[in-house]
Amino acid sequence: MDFMRRKVALAAIAGAMLAGGAVGATAFAASSGSGTTATTPAASSNSSNPAPPSGTFKPIETPSHEATESAQREAQENAGQIPTVP
């Protein structure tokens, strides 16, 4: 009887260790990716002026979106710039 209790206790401890390891690995794997991007040379050398996003800006030209835009924003979009005004 004592041998059976010991086996059950060891199985419970082993299961808890595996579950805790899986949860810990998942938690640290998700947070480690964001930490590496903050230490890139571009981010650390010029943190007050972040680099502009790469790619081509494509404005939204639907009638419902155009109705809410200011004239300044539309002018920036027409010039191919990323809008900085609402």
C-alpha positions in Angstrom: 0.0 0.0 0.0 2.8 2.4 0.9 4.5 1.5 -2.4 1.3 2.5 -4.4 1.0 5.9 -2.6 4.7 6.6 -3.5 4.1 5.8 -7.2 1.0 8.0 -7.3 2.8 10.9 -5.6 5.8 10.5 -8.0 3.4 10.5 -11.0 1.7 13.6 -9.7 5.0 15.4 -9.2 6.3 14.4 -12.6 3.0 15.6 -14.2 3.2 18.9 -12.4 6.8 19.4 -13.5 5.9 18.7 -17.2 2.9 21.0 -17.1 4.9 23.8 -15.4 7.7 23.4 -17.9 5.3 23.7 -20.8 3.6 26.7 -19.4 7.0 28.4 -18.6 8.4 27.6 -22.0 5.4 29.1 -23.7 5.4 32.2 -21.6 9.1 32.9 -22.0 9.1 32.1 -25.7 6.4 34.7 -26.4 8.1 37.4 -24.4 11.6 36.8 -25.7 10.7 37.8 -29.3 9.8 41.3 -28.3 13.0 41.8 -26.3 15.2 41.1 -29.3 13.7 43.8 -31.5 14.3 46.5 -28.9 18.1 46.0 -29.0 18.5 46.4 -32.8 21.1 49.1 -33.7 18.5 51.3 -35.5 16.1 51.3 -32.5 18.8 52.0 -29.9 20.8 54.6 -31.8 17.9 56.8 -32.7 14.9 56.1 -30.4 13.4 59.6 -30.6 13.0 59.4 -34.4 11.9 55.9 -35.4 12.6 54.7 -38.9 9.7 55.1 -41.3 7.9 51.8 -42.2 9.1 50.1 -45.3 6.8 49.4 -48.3 4.5 51.6 -50.3 1.7 53.6 -48.7 -1.7 52.8 -50.2 -4.5 55.2 -49.0 -8.0 54.0 -48.4 -10.2 55.5 -51.1 -13.7 54.3 -50.1 -16.4 56.9 -50.0 -17.1 56.3 -46.3 -13.5 56.8 -45.4 -13.0 59.9 -47.6 -16.0 61.6 -45.9 -14.2 61.6 -42.6 -10.8 62.8 -43.8 -9.5 66.3 -43.4 -8.2 68.3 -46.4 -4.7 68.1 -44.9 -4.8 64.3 -44.7 -6.1 64.0 -48.2 -3.3 66.2 -49.5 -0.7 64.0 -47.8 -2.3 60.9 -49.2 -2.3 62.4 -52.7 1.3 63.3 -52.4 2.1 59.6 -51.5 3.0 60.4 -47.9 2.0 58.5 -44.8 -0.6 60.8 -43.2 0.4 62.5 -39.9 -2.9 64.4 -39.4 -6.3 62.9 -38.7 
